[in-house]
């Protein structure tokens, strides 16, 4: 999880004040340390934070599925991160298109103050995680309960986590098309 991203960006900016620092964080990781954004404002550290907002702890969901566990407790109900940044004293942006993202990033970096760019995204599991989640029945645990959960040939088997997320099985996991 990326819970160290924002504190690391603050430290990097404090150590190298003349170098632009851009922190890339998932929404779950940012939520764990987001109040440190106010620290950056208080100390006038002009970091730019990009939050990839998919409403899901995606890495943890993949880990649960790879361990043949039901995916549980991974949905996030996020605040408006751009409004949060503004309430802390820095500019906040929430672009809706690729062109808007480019403009928001440029404006955030040019502002020379702590800024946050809240990017709505869709979850897509990394290719290695998608492959690992498609376990065959021959390699699956053979207990009746877990066999029914992970065996691709079983009609009660849920699709792999990446497929469930892309099809909207999880609330808040899909942003509008940009």
Secondary structure as UniProt FT lines:
FT   TURN            3..4
FT   HELIX           5..15
FT   TURN            17..18
FT   STRAND          22..26
FT   HELIX           27..33
FT   TURN            34..35
FT   HELIX           36..42
FT   TURN            43..44
FT   STRAND          48..53
FT   HELIX           58..66
FT   TURN            67..68
FT   HELIX           81..88
FT   STRAND          91..93
FT   HELIX           98..110
FT   TURN            111..112
FT   STRAND          115..120
FT   HELIX           127..133
FT   TURN            137..139
FT   HELIX           144..150
FT   TURN            152..153
FT   TURN            155..156
FT   HELIX           161..166
FT   TURN            167..168
FT   TURN            171..172
//
